[in-house]
Amino acid sequence: MQLVWEAGETTSDAIRERLARKPKESTVRTVLRRLEDKGYITHTVDGRTYVFSAAEPRPRVAAGAVKGIVDWLCDGSVEEVLVGMVDAHMLDRGTLQRLARRIEEAKKEKKEENKKEIKQEKKGGKR
């Protein structure tokens, strides 16, 4: 996936060339087919060549993977994971600041959504 994300669009031959160990062409195609079957990549056809690209951006795939881990290990508690990461000193000051800013933005967005919902409910109730 890293190579697909880095390239944007790529072919199985291009991926094979970028790998330190050169697996068989069929091995690379098999991995790409499995990634496509799982919904991670898509392809278009250019002549007889399959051109692959990521179906989802890296952050969305990473978030999904983390969600699976959070659900499995922490019964869905993101807070438990984040507190554990902070306690284990896994997040540097800059990361903590960015996370705090994003949390504030999300709070503001949620507040605006709630205001819109209340406004819609009031409009619907006046009929």
Z-matrix of the N, CA and C atoms (Angstrom, degrees):
N
C 1 1.450
C 2 1.525 1 110.08
N 3 1.328 2 116.44 1 -37.68
C 4 1.467 3 119.25 2 -178.41
C 5 1.529 4 110.29 3 -56.18
N 6 1.316 5 116.76 4 -44.18
C 7 1.463 6 120.48 5 -178.05
C 8 1.526 7 111.46 6 -67.45
N 9 1.312 8 117.19 7 -36.94
C 10 1.467 9 120.54 8 178.70
C 11 1.525 10 109.54 9 -67.03
N 12 1.334 11 117.01 10 -46.15
C 13 1.468 12 120.05 11 178.97
C 14 1.524 13 110.81 12 -61.04
N 15 1.332 14 116.92 13 -43.58
C 16 1.471 15 120.49 14 -178.95
C 17 1.523 16 111.82 15 -63.36
N 18 1.317 17 116.67 16 -40.22
C 19 1.465 18 120.71 17 -175.83
C 20 1.527 19 112.68 18 -79.85
N 21 1.309 20 117.05 19 -28.46
C 22 1.474 21 119.70 20 -173.52
C 23 1.513 22 109.66 21 84.41
N 24 1.315 23 116.49 22 -66.08
C 25 1.469 24 123.02 23 171.60
C 26 1.515 25 106.97 24 -129.63
N 27 1.327 26 116.25 25 139.57
C 28 1.458 27 119.56 26 -177.06
C 29 1.524 28 110.72 27 -155.87
N 30 1.309 29 115.55 28 168.10
C 31 1.464 30 122.13 29 177.79
C 32 1.525 31 109.11 30 -115.49
N 33 1.317 32 115.88 31 167.11
C 34 1.464 33 119.11 32 178.80
C 35 1.526 34 110.31 33 -64.38
N 36 1.339 35 117.98 34 -36.89
C 37 1.471 36 120.52 35 178.54
C 38 1.524 37 111.00 36 -64.15
N 39 1.339 38 117.02 37 -41.50
C 40 1.462 39 120.58 38 -179.85
C 41 1.524 40 110.48 39 -64.81
N 42 1.315 41 116.41 40 -39.32
C 43 1.469 42 120.13 41 178.06
C 44 1.516 43 109.80 42 -64.73
N 45 1.316 44 116.49 43 -46.11
C 46 1.466 45 121.09 44 -178.96
C 47 1.525 46 110.24 45 -58.61
N 48 1.320 47 117.20 46 -41.52
C 49 1.462 48 121.34 47 -179.39
C 50 1.529 49 112.39 48 -64.99
N 51 1.320 50 117.66 49 -29.76
C 52 1.469 51 121.10 50 -177.39
C 53 1.522 52 112.79 51 -83.51
N 54 1.307 53 117.37 52 -11.69
C 55 1.462 54 120.62 53 179.80
C 56 1.524 55 110.85 54 -81.51
N 57 1.332 56 116.71 55 140.56
C 58 1.467 57 121.26 56 -179.69
C 59 1.528 58 110.37 57 -62.69
N 60 1.327 59 115.61 58 -50.90
C 61 1.468 60 120.27 59 173.80
C 62 1.511 61 106.81 60 -89.97
N 63 1.285 62 118.22 61 133.89
C 64 1.462 63 121.70 62 -177.88
C 65 1.534 64 110.17 63 -93.18
N 66 1.340 65 116.38 64 96.23
C 67 1.471 66 118.25 65 177.11
C 68 1.528 67 109.76 66 -70.95
N 69 1.309 68 115.87 67 169.15
C 70 1.462 69 120.24 68 175.90
C 71 1.524 70 108.96 69 -62.90
N 72 1.332 71 116.24 70 150.89
C 73 1.469 72 120.83 71 177.96
C 74 1.524 73 110.70 72 -56.31
N 75 1.329 74 116.45 73 -40.28
C 76 1.469 75 120.06 74 -177.90
C 77 1.534 76 111.23 75 -64.62
N 78 1.328 77 117.60 76 -31.70
C 79 1.455 78 121.19 77 178.92
C 80 1.526 79 110.46 78 -66.26
N 81 1.323 80 116.59 79 -44.83
C 82 1.465 81 120.79 80 179.03
C 83 1.524 82 109.66 81 -63.57
N 84 1.324 83 117.43 82 -44.71
C 85 1.466 84 120.53 83 179.39
C 86 1.526 85 111.36 84 -62.62
N 87 1.330 86 117.58 85 -37.55
C 88 1.464 87 121.27 86 178.26
C 89 1.520 88 111.08 87 -64.27
N 90 1.321 89 116.71 88 -44.75
C 91 1.470 90 120.38 89 178.58
C 92 1.523 91 109.88 90 -62.17
N 93 1.333 92 117.43 91 -43.95
C 94 1.466 93 120.86 92 179.31
C 95 1.527 94 111.11 93 -63.07
N 96 1.338 95 116.91 94 -40.84
C 97 1.468 96 120.32 95 178.71
C 98 1.524 97 110.49 96 -63.09
N 99 1.328 98 116.52 97 -41.36
C 100 1.471 99 119.92 98 179.05
C 101 1.528 100 111.48 99 -66.05
N 102 1.331 101 116.77 100 -40.20
C 103 1.460 102 120.04 101 176.39
C 104 1.527 103 110.61 102 -62.63
N 105 1.322 104 116.15 103 -38.52
C 106 1.466 105 119.75 104 178.05
C 107 1.524 106 110.95 105 -68.79
N 108 1.321 107 117.36 106 -41.68
C 109 1.466 108 121.15 107 177.64
C 110 1.532 109 111.68 108 -59.59
N 111 1.317 110 116.32 109 -33.40
C 112 1.467 111 120.97 110 179.58
C 113 1.522 112 112.57 111 -84.70
N 114 1.334 113 116.64 112 -4.64
C 115 1.458 114 120.62 113 176.50
C 116 1.518 115 115.52 114 87.96
N 117 1.330 116 117.73 115 11.28
C 118 1.457 117 120.58 116 -179.37
C 119 1.529 118 113.06 117 -81.81
N 120 1.335 119 116.94 118 -31.04
C 121 1.455 120 120.58 119 179.78
C 122 1.524 121 109.91 120 -132.50
N 123 1.323 122 115.41 121 163.42
C 124 1.464 123 122.30 122 173.74
C 125 1.521 124 106.85 123 -130.49
N 126 1.327 125 115.75 124 169.73
C 127 1.457 126 117.93 125 176.53
C 128 1.522 127 110.97 126 -139.97
N 129 1.319 128 114.28 127 155.64
C 130 1.456 129 122.77 128 168.03
C 131 1.523 130 105.64 129 -121.38
N 132 1.313 131 116.23 130 168.22
C 133 1.455 132 119.68 131 -179.71
C 134 1.526 133 108.90 132 -116.19
N 135 1.322 134 115.77 133 127.47
C 136 1.457 135 122.90 134 176.99
C 137 1.521 136 106.90 135 -117.40
N 138 1.333 137 116.43 136 97.99
C 139 1.463 138 120.03 137 -172.38
C 140 1.515 139 108.48 138 69.67
N 141 1.333 140 115.81 139 -114.35
C 142 1.465 141 120.11 140 176.59
C 143 1.529 142 111.63 141 -108.47
N 144 1.322 143 116.31 142 7.14
C 145 1.463 144 121.03 143 -175.20
C 146 1.525 145 111.10 144 -101.79
N 147 1.313 146 115.65 145 130.89
C 148 1.460 147 121.00 146 173.11
C 149 1.532 148 107.74 147 -81.70
N 150 1.324 149 115.11 148 129.63
C 151 1.465 150 120.84 149 177.16
C 152 1.528 151 106.61 150 -112.83
N 153 1.330 152 115.46 151 119.66
C 154 1.460 153 121.72 152 -174.13
C 155 1.522 154 111.52 153 -100.56
N 156 1.325 155 115.29 154 146.94
C 157 1.468 156 121.44 155 173.31
C 158 1.520 157 108.08 156 -146.57
N 159 1.319 158 114.85 157 159.29
C 160 1.464 159 120.21 158 -179.23
C 161 1.526 160 109.71 159 -69.98
N 162 1.314 161 116.46 160 138.87
C 163 1.466 162 121.50 161 177.67
C 164 1.526 163 110.43 162 -79.39
N 165 1.309 164 116.59 163 -27.89
C 166 1.465 165 122.44 164 -178.11
C 167 1.520 166 108.54 165 -135.96
N 168 1.329 167 117.62 166 148.89
C 169 1.466 168 119.39 167 176.24
C 170 1.529 169 111.39 168 -68.23
N 171 1.315 170 115.10 169 154.76
C 172 1.468 171 121.57 170 -176.92
C 173 1.527 172 112.84 171 -51.75
N 174 1.357 173 119.70 172 -47.27
C 175 1.474 174 118.16 173 -178.26
C 176 1.534 175 113.46 174 -59.93
N 177 1.328 176 117.70 175 -35.57
C 178 1.468 177 119.82 176 -179.59
C 179 1.521 178 110.69 177 -69.81
N 180 1.332 179 116.62 178 -40.59
C 181 1.475 180 119.89 179 178.07
C 182 1.524 181 109.69 180 -66.14
N 183 1.328 182 116.30 181 -42.62
C 184 1.465 183 120.07 182 178.80
C 185 1.522 184 110.52 183 -61.52
N 186 1.328 185 116.60 184 -43.10
C 187 1.470 186 119.94 185 179.37
C 188 1.525 187 110.96 186 -61.17
N 189 1.327 188 116.59 187 -41.15
C 190 1.465 189 120.12 188 178.11
C 191 1.517 190 111.99 189 -63.43
N 192 1.335 191 116.07 190 -40.85
C 193 1.468 192 120.08 191 178.84
C 194 1.528 193 110.44 192 -65.32
N 195 1.325 194 116.13 193 -43.10
C 196 1.465 195 120.01 194 178.72
C 197 1.522 196 110.53 195 -64.17
N 198 1.336 197 116.86 196 -40.23
C 199 1.472 198 120.14 197 178.08
C 200 1.521 199 110.58 198 -58.01
N 201 1.323 200 116.71 199 -41.75
C 202 1.460 201 120.41 200 177.61
C 203 1.518 202 112.00 201 -60.84
N 204 1.333 203 115.61 202 -42.15
C 205 1.465 204 120.18 203 178.54
C 206 1.525 205 110.39 204 -66.71
N 207 1.341 206 116.48 205 -44.08
C 208 1.470 207 120.89 206 179.88
C 209 1.526 208 109.86 207 -60.67
N 210 1.330 209 116.78 208 -45.51
C 211 1.465 210 120.26 209 179.51
C 212 1.525 211 110.95 210 -61.79
N 213 1.320 212 116.52 211 -41.83
C 214 1.457 213 121.60 212 -174.49
C 215 1.526 214 112.08 213 -74.97
N 216 1.334 215 117.65 214 -45.38
C 217 1.459 216 120.85 215 -173.56
C 218 1.522 217 114.37 216 -92.62
N 219 1.328 218 117.26 217 -28.85
C 220 1.471 219 120.18 218 -171.11
C 221 1.523 220 112.34 219 -124.46
N 222 1.310 221 117.30 220 22.84
C 223 1.471 222 121.73 221 -179.68
C 224 1.524 223 112.41 222 49.81
N 225 1.328 224 116.50 223 36.31
C 226 1.456 225 120.78 224 175.93
C 227 1.512 226 115.29 225 83.39
N 228 1.322 227 118.81 226 5.82
C 229 1.462 228 121.77 227 -176.94
C 230 1.532 229 110.93 228 -87.12
N 231 1.335 230 115.63 229 98.66
C 232 1.460 231 120.88 230 175.87
C 233 1.521 232 109.63 231 -64.58
N 234 1.319 233 115.68 232 -37.34
C 235 1.468 234 120.23 233 179.23
C 236 1.524 235 110.79 234 -56.77
N 237 1.327 236 116.68 235 -43.39
C 238 1.462 237 120.70 236 -179.93
C 239 1.527 238 110.74 237 -60.77
N 240 1.316 239 116.50 238 -40.94
C 241 1.465 240 120.63 239 179.53
C 242 1.527 241 110.47 240 -66.46
N 243 1.343 242 116.52 241 -48.05
C 244 1.462 243 119.72 242 -178.25
C 245 1.525 244 112.22 243 -63.34
N 246 1.315 245 116.82 244 -43.90
C 247 1.465 246 120.13 245 178.27
C 248 1.530 247 109.48 246 -62.42
N 249 1.307 248 117.33 247 -41.21
C 250 1.460 249 120.97 248 177.21
C 251 1.521 250 112.29 249 -62.03
N 252 1.346 251 116.77 250 -39.60
C 253 1.461 252 120.54 251 178.14
C 254 1.523 253 111.09 252 -66.70
N 255 1.324 254 116.55 253 -40.25
C 256 1.467 255 120.36 254 177.60
C 257 1.529 256 109.36 255 -64.94
N 258 1.332 257 116.79 256 -47.97
C 259 1.465 258 120.94 257 -179.31
C 260 1.529 259 112.10 258 -60.85
N 261 1.328 260 116.76 259 -32.62
C 262 1.464 261 121.20 260 -179.77
C 263 1.530 262 112.07 261 -86.39
N 264 1.333 263 116.58 262 4.97
C 265 1.467 264 122.95 263 179.15
C 266 1.533 265 112.08 264 58.18
N 267 1.311 266 116.27 265 38.68
C 268 1.459 267 121.58 266 179.34
C 269 1.530 268 112.17 267 -85.13
N 270 1.330 269 117.13 268 -16.78
C 271 1.462 270 121.39 269 -176.27
C 272 1.520 271 109.09 270 -112.05
N 273 1.331 272 116.45 271 125.45
C 274 1.459 273 119.21 272 177.78
C 275 1.526 274 110.55 273 -80.51
N 276 1.302 275 116.42 274 172.69
C 277 1.461 276 121.97 275 -175.69
C 278 1.532 277 111.38 276 -56.75
N 279 1.319 278 117.07 277 -45.25
C 280 1.465 279 120.83 278 -179.13
C 281 1.524 280 112.06 279 -61.21
N 282 1.318 281 116.13 280 -42.22
C 283 1.460 282 120.42 281 178.63
C 284 1.520 283 110.42 282 -64.62
N 285 1.325 284 116.84 283 -43.19
C 286 1.468 285 120.42 284 178.31
C 287 1.530 286 111.21 285 -61.81
N 288 1.326 287 116.85 286 -39.86
C 289 1.466 288 120.22 287 178.96
C 290 1.528 289 111.11 288 -66.10
N 291 1.342 290 116.93 289 -43.27
C 292 1.474 291 120.33 290 177.83
C 293 1.523 292 110.70 291 -62.91
N 294 1.314 293 116.20 292 -40.49
C 295 1.459 294 120.84 293 178.83
C 296 1.529 295 110.32 294 -64.55
N 297 1.310 296 117.31 295 -43.11
C 298 1.465 297 121.08 296 178.72
C 299 1.532 298 110.52 297 -62.14
N 300 1.344 299 117.02 298 -42.78
C 301 1.472 300 120.22 299 178.27
C 302 1.520 301 111.00 300 -62.83
N 303 1.332 302 116.23 301 -42.52
C 304 1.469 303 119.52 302 -178.99
C 305 1.526 304 111.09 303 -66.78
N 306 1.317 305 117.48 304 -35.55
C 307 1.464 306 121.13 305 176.89
C 308 1.519 307 109.64 306 -64.21
N 309 1.331 308 117.25 307 -43.30
C 310 1.472 309 120.61 308 178.06
C 311 1.523 310 110.82 309 -62.52
N 312 1.331 311 117.01 310 -42.51
C 313 1.466 312 120.46 311 177.63
C 314 1.531 313 110.71 312 -60.68
N 315 1.332 314 115.85 313 -43.93
C 316 1.464 315 119.91 314 179.94
C 317 1.523 316 111.45 315 -63.21
N 318 1.330 317 116.62 316 -38.08
C 319 1.469 318 120.06 317 177.17
C 320 1.526 319 110.40 318 -62.23
N 321 1.334 320 116.63 319 -45.02
C 322 1.463 321 120.77 320 179.56
C 323 1.531 322 110.90 321 -62.99
N 324 1.342 323 116.26 322 -42.75
C 325 1.465 324 120.42 323 178.57
C 326 1.526 325 110.60 324 -61.16
N 327 1.318 326 116.28 325 -43.48
C 328 1.465 327 121.11 326 -179.52
C 329 1.530 328 110.13 327 -64.37
N 330 1.328 329 116.35 328 -40.73
C 331 1.457 330 120.72 329 179.05
C 332 1.530 331 110.15 330 -62.07
N 333 1.332 332 117.47 331 -42.72
C 334 1.468 333 121.66 332 178.50
C 335 1.529 334 111.00 333 -64.73
N 336 1.322 335 116.48 334 -41.06
C 337 1.470 336 120.65 335 177.64
C 338 1.528 337 110.12 336 -60.53
N 339 1.325 338 116.22 337 -44.43
C 340 1.468 339 120.57 338 179.61
C 341 1.522 340 111.35 339 -62.20
N 342 1.344 341 116.97 340 -41.36
C 343 1.461 342 120.71 341 177.77
C 344 1.526 343 110.50 342 -60.67
N 345 1.328 344 116.87 343 -43.60
C 346 1.474 345 120.97 344 179.78
C 347 1.521 346 110.97 345 -63.60
N 348 1.329 347 116.46 346 -41.39
C 349 1.470 348 120.23 347 178.98
C 350 1.519 349 111.12 348 -62.87
N 351 1.323 350 116.85 349 -43.19
C 352 1.469 351 120.98 350 179.74
C 353 1.524 352 109.68 351 -63.77
N 354 1.328 353 116.19 352 -42.19
C 355 1.462 354 121.25 353 179.20
C 356 1.531 355 110.46 354 -61.43
N 357 1.328 356 116.24 355 -43.04
C 358 1.474 357 121.19 356 179.19
C 359 1.527 358 110.74 357 -64.50
N 360 1.336 359 116.05 358 -40.81
C 361 1.467 360 120.19 359 179.44
C 362 1.521 361 110.92 360 -63.85
N 363 1.320 362 116.54 361 -39.93
C 364 1.461 363 120.64 362 178.43
C 365 1.528 364 110.96 363 -65.53
N 366 1.330 365 116.41 364 -40.93
C 367 1.470 366 120.09 365 177.56
C 368 1.514 367 110.41 366 -62.40
N 369 1.314 368 116.21 367 -43.68
C 370 1.469 369 121.06 368 -179.12
C 371 1.507 370 112.81 369 -66.60
N 372 1.310 371 117.51 370 -30.76
C 373 1.459 372 121.84 371 -177.81
C 374 1.518 373 113.98 372 -79.73
N 375 1.340 374 118.18 373 -14.29
C 376 1.466 375 121.60 374 -177.08
C 377 1.518 376 112.97 375 -87.01
N 378 1.269 377 119.80 376 -4.12
C 379 1.466 378 122.86 377 -175.91
C 380 1.467 379 112.25 378 -66.47
